[in-house]
Amino acid sequence: MIGFFDRLARPLLRAMDPEDAHRLAIRALKLLPRRRPPADDPRLQVRAFGLNFPNPVGIAAGFDKHAEVPDALLALGFGFVEVGTVTPRPQPGNPRPRLFRLEADEAVINRFGFNSVGVGPVLARLAARAGRGGIVGVNIGANKDSTDRTADYVRMIEAVAPVASYVTVNVSSPNTPGLRNLQRAGALDDLLARIVEVRDRLALRAGPTPVLLKIAPDLSLAELDDVVGIARGRRIDGMIVSNTTVIRPPGLRERALAKEDGGLSGRPLYPLATRMLAETYVRVEGAFPLVGAGGIDSGDAALGKVRAGADLLQLYSALVFRGIGLLTEIKAALLDAIEEAGTERLSELVGVDAAAMTAEPWPV
């Protein structure tokens, strides 16, 4: 039934201003009756970061920025939900328009700039759903006008760790000036050292909260070497590869819209994000799991992420063009791959193509 209404609503939503359509989708999800998520095939279960995921397909940060509908999203069949990005204090983000659909490319450009209601309302919503189950992570960021962005991240870890299944440190958005500088070796090492110290201190009374790092696909390989080395040295729990890109691939058809500032996501991001995933996988050497994000728009694309090194997957932009039926398609494709390989679990396919991918020409 949900799929039927999704197919009816999608043409209407795509005729609207993208940001207005997104708000309407959130309102519609709020109206869904509360129900249990559908049961998944046990072969899709994933154990990562100390958590048990019913299936590996999550919805990425950016869709439910303010933690308004995590339970509705879980009920649709997502294996996990990541809310945010959440900042310590409320901020409006960048002026509109700041979200653009590149229809011919099945891509999206956004320059939201961490529009957030602030940590207070998000904490209240997540505390209110305590005990309902399901994996709900929180993606955290710094305020644009902060004089100490590292302190913002530390404050956010302290605030959300008790109510989050995991926390993602987002230092890779291109839409907050200077934020990506926190991926540089010295700054990142200091940031992760302080975050891990807080994580470990909180774990003594509240239990462990996994900490993930979300990186940009635009890093050089030398920069990636530094990032992975620091992440491993500081013993974080995982990485998400990747955020949006500021690069505009030469094959984009929506040339006028492609000139808009912001991060590009959707189908054109897939080759770059997947290559960066494979490069990260070979550097991590099994030290922690990876989440593959960026351009997943089919079952084959999802399987490609797994084979490049992803234990878990995240979607967002493709849902604009493919609808919620994409989730069912991906699960079916992953089960088919498990059967064809004669394995018991998806984990046996993780990273099998990574080394070969890193030997291929760089994607353009």
C-alpha positions in Angstrom: 0.0 0.0 0.0 2.8 2.4 0.9 4.5 1.6 -2.4 1.2 2.4 -4.3 0.9 5.8 -2.7 4.6 6.5 -3.2 4.2 5.9 -7.0 1.2 8.3 -7.0 2.9 11.0 -4.9 6.3 11.0 -6.6 5.3 12.9 -9.8 3.5 15.5 -7.6 6.5 16.0 -5.3 8.9 16.3 -8.2 6.7 19.1 -9.7 7.2 21.1 -6.5 10.1 23.1 -5.2 12.5 20.5 -3.9 12.7 21.8 -0.4 8.9 22.2 -0.2 8.5 18.7 -1.5 10.9 17.4 1.2 8.9 19.1 4.0 5.7 17.6 2.6 7.3 14.1 2.6 8.3 14.6 6.3 4.7 15.6 7.1 3.3 12.6 5.3 5.6 10.3 7.2 4.4 11.8 10.5 0.8 10.8 9.6 1.7 7.1 9.1 0.3 4.8 11.8 3.0 3.4 14.0 3.8 -0.2 13.1 6.6 -2.7 13.5 9.2 -2.8 10.7 8.8 -5.8 8.3 10.8 -8.9 9.1 14.0 -9.2 7.0 15.6 -12.4 5.8 18.2 -13.4 8.5 20.9 -13.6 5.8 20.7 -9.8 5.6 21.6 -9.2 9.2 24.9 -7.4 9.8 26.9 -7.1 13.0 28.9 -3.8 13.0 30.1 -1.3 15.6 28.8 -3.7 18.3 25.3 -3.3 16.9 22.9 -5.8 15.3 21.4 -4.4 12.1 18.4 -6.3 10.7 19.5 -5.4 7.2 22.4 -3.3 5.8 20.4 -0.5 4.1 20.0 2.7 6.0 18.8 6.2 5.2 21.6 8.8 5.2 21.7 12.0 7.2 20.0 14.9 5.5 16.6 13.4 5.1 15.4 13.5 8.7 17.5 16.4 9.8 15.6 17.1 13.0 14.7 13.6 14.2 11.1 14.0 13.3 10.3 10.6 11.7 12.9 7.9 12.6 10.3 5.3 13.6 8.3 5.9 10.4 11.5 5.3 8.3 12.3 2.2 10.3 8.8 0.9 9.7 9.3 1.3 5.9 12.1 -1.3 6.2 15.3 0.6 6.6 17.8 -1.3 8.7 18.9 1.9 10.4 18.3 5.7 10.3 20.8 8.5 10.7 19.2 11.8 11.7 20.9 15.2 11.4 23.1 16.9 10.8 22.4 18.4 14.3 24.3 21.5 15.6 24.6 22.6 19.2 22.6 25.8 18.7 19.8 26.4 16.2 20.8 27.9 12.9 18.9 28.6 9.7 21.5 27.4 7.3 22.0 29.1 3.9 19.3 31.2 2.2 16.9 29.5 -0.2 17.0 28.3 -2.9 19.5 25.7 -1.6 18.3 22.4 -3.0 18.3 21.6 -6.7 17.2 18.5 -8.7 19.2 17.7 -11.8 16.4 15.6 -13.3 18.3 14.4 -16.4 21.2 13.3 -14.3 19.2 11.8 -11.4 21.3 14.0 -9.2 20.9 16.6 -6.5 22.9 19.6 -5.4 22.4 21.0 -1.9 23.9 23.9 0.0 21.8 23.7 3.1 24.6 24.7 5.4 23.6 22.6 8.5 20.1 24.1 8.9 19.3 22.7 12.4 16.8 23.2 15.2 19.7 22.7 17.6 20.4 19.8 19.9 17.6 20.5 22.4 14.6 19.5 20.3 16.4 16.5 18.8 17.4 15.2 22.3 13.8 15.5 23.4 12.5 13.6 20.4 15.0 10.8 20.7 14.5 10.5 24.4 10.7 10.2 23.8 11.3 7.2 21.5 13.5 5.4 24.0 12.6 1.7 24.3 11.1 1.4 20.8 14.1 -0.4 19.4 15.7 0.2 16.0 19.1 1.7 15.3 19.0 5.5 15.1 22.3 7.3 14.7 22.9 11.0 15.1 25.1 13.0 12.6 26.7 15.9 14.4 28.2 19.2 13.2 29.5 22.6 14.3 27.7 25.9 14.2 28.8 28.1 11.3 29.6 31.0 13.6 31.4 28.9 16.3 34.8 30.2 17.5 35.8 26.6 18.5 34.3 24.0 16.2 36.2 21.2 18.0 34.5 22.2 21.2 31.1 22.0 19.4 31.7 18.4 18.4 32.8 17.5 22.0 29.7 19.2 23.3 27.5 17.3 20.9 29.0 13.9 21.8 28.3 14.6 25.4 24.7 15.5 24.7 23.6 12.9 22.2 25.6 9.8 23.2 23.0 8.7 25.8 20.2 8.6 23.2 22.0 7.7 20.0 22.7 4.2 18.7 25.9 5.7 17.2 27.3 9.1 16.5 28.7 10.3 13.2 31.2 13.1 13.2 30.5 15.1 10.0 33.6 17.2 9.1 33.0 16.7 5.3 30.1 18.9 4.4 31.1 21.4 1.7 28.5 23.9 2.7 29.9 25.3 6.0 33.0 27.4 5.1 36.2 26.0 6.5 34.6 22.8 7.9 36.5 20.4 5.6 39.7 21.8 7.0 39.0 19.6 10.1 39.9 16.6 7.8 43.5 17.9 7.8 45.9 15.7 9.8 46.7 18.0 12.7 43.1 19.2 13.2 41.6 15.8 12.7 43.9 14.1 15.2 43.1 16.7 17.9 39.4 16.5 17.1 39.2 12.7 17.3 41.4 12.5 20.4 39.0 14.8 22.3 35.9 13.0 21.0 37.3 9.5 21.8 38.2 10.7 25.3 34.6 11.9 25.9 33.2 8.7 24.3 35.3 6.5 26.7 34.4 8.6 29.7 30.7 8.5 29.0 30.8 4.7 28.4 31.7 4.2 32.0 28.2 5.2 33.1 26.1 5.1 29.9 27.6 2.1 28.0 29.5 2.3 24.7 28.4 4.6 21.9 30.1 3.9 18.5 31.7 6.9 16.9 31.9 7.1 13.1 33.8 9.6 10.9 32.1 10.8 7.6 34.6 11.9 5.0 34.5 13.7 1.7 35.1 12.0 -1.7 37.3 14.8 -2.8 40.3 13.9 -0.6 43.6 13.2 -2.3 45.0 9.7 -1.7 47.7 11.3 0.4 45.0 13.0 2.5 43.1 9.7 2.8 46.3 8.0 4.1 46.4 10.6 6.9 42.7 10.4 7.7 42.7 6.6 7.9 45.9 6.5 9.9 44.5 8.9 12.4 41.1 7.1 12.6 42.8 3.8 13.2 45.3 5.3 15.7 42.5 7.0 17.7 40.4 3.8 17.6 37.2 5.2 16.2 34.5 2.6 15.4 34.0 3.2 11.7 33.8 5.5 8.7 31.2 6.6 6.2 32.4 7.0 2.7 31.3 9.4 1.4 29.6 12.8 1.7 28.7 14.9 -1.4 31.3 16.2 -3.9 32.2 19.7 -5.0 33.4 18.2 -8.3 31.2 18.4 -11.3 31.7 15.4 -13.6 32.0 16.4 -17.3 29.1 14.3 -18.4 26.4 16.2 -16.5 23.5 17.1 -18.7 21.8 19.7 -16.5 24.6 22.2 -17.2 22.9 25.3 -15.9 22.0 23.7 -12.6 25.4 22.1 -12.3 26.9 25.5 -11.9 25.1 26.0 -8.6 27.3 26.0 -5.5 27.0 23.0 -3.1 27.5 19.3 -2.8 26.5 17.0 -5.6 24.9 13.7 -4.8 23.0 11.0 -6.7 24.0 8.8 -9.6 27.0 10.9 -10.9 28.6 10.6 -7.5 28.7 6.8 -7.6 32.0 6.2 -9.4 34.0 8.6 -7.3 32.4 7.6 -4.0 32.8 3.9 -4.7 36.4 4.3 -5.7 37.1 6.2 -2.5 35.3 3.4 -0.6 37.6 0.8 -2.1 40.7 3.0 -1.4 39.6 3.4 2.2 38.9 -0.4 2.6 42.4 -1.4 1.6 43.9 1.1 4.0 41.6 0.2 6.9 42.7 -3.5 6.7 39.7 -4.7 8.7 40.3 -2.4 11.7 36.7 -1.2 11.6 33.6 -1.5 9.4 32.7 1.0 6.6 29.4 2.5 5.5 29.1 3.0 1.7 27.2 6.0 0.6 26.9 8.0 -2.6 25.0 7.3 -5.7 23.3 4.0 -4.8 20.3 3.9 -7.1 19.8 0.2 -7.9 20.4 -3.3 -6.5 23.5 -3.6 -8.7 24.9 -0.3 -7.4 24.3 -1.5 -3.8 26.1 -4.7 -4.4 29.0 -2.8 -6.0 29.4 -0.9 -2.7 29.5 -4.1 -0.7 32.1 -5.6 -3.0 34.1 -2.3 -2.8 34.2 -2.7 1.0 30.9 -1.6 2.6 29.5 -3.5 5.5 26.5 -1.2 5.5 24.9 1.1 3.0 23.1 4.5 3.0 20.6 6.0 0.6 19.0 9.4 0.1 19.1 11.1 -3.2 18.0 8.1 -5.3 14.8 7.9 -3.3 13.7 11.2 -5.0 13.9 9.5 -8.4 13.2 5.9 -7.6 10.9 6.0 -4.6 10.7 3.6 -1.6 10.5 0.6 -4.0 14.3 1.0 -4.3 14.7 -0.4 -0.8 12.9 -3.6 -1.7 14.9 -3.9 -4.9 18.2 -3.6 -3.1 17.4 -6.2 -0.5 16.3 -8.6 -3.2 19.5 -8.0 -5.1 21.7 -8.6 -2.1 19.9 -11.9 -1.3 20.4 -13.0 -4.9 24.1 -12.2 -4.6 24.3 -14.3 -1.4 22.7 -17.2 -3.1 24.7 -17.0 -6.3 27.9 -16.9 -4.2 26.9 -19.9 -2.2 27.6 -18.0 1.1 25.6 -17.7 4.3 26.0 -14.0 5.0 26.6 -10.7 3.1 29.8 -10.2 5.1 31.5 -12.8 2.9 31.2 -10.5 -0.1 32.5 -7.4 1.6 35.5 -5.9 -0.1 36.1 -8.8 -2.6 36.7 -6.3 -5.5 38.4 -3.5 -3.5 41.9 -4.3 -4.4 41.1 -4.6 -8.1 39.2 -1.4 -8.1 42.1 0.6 -6.7 44.2 -0.5 -9.8 41.7 0.9 -12.3 41.9 4.4 -13.9 40.6 7.2 -11.7 36.9 7.9 -12.3 36.0 11.2 -14.0 
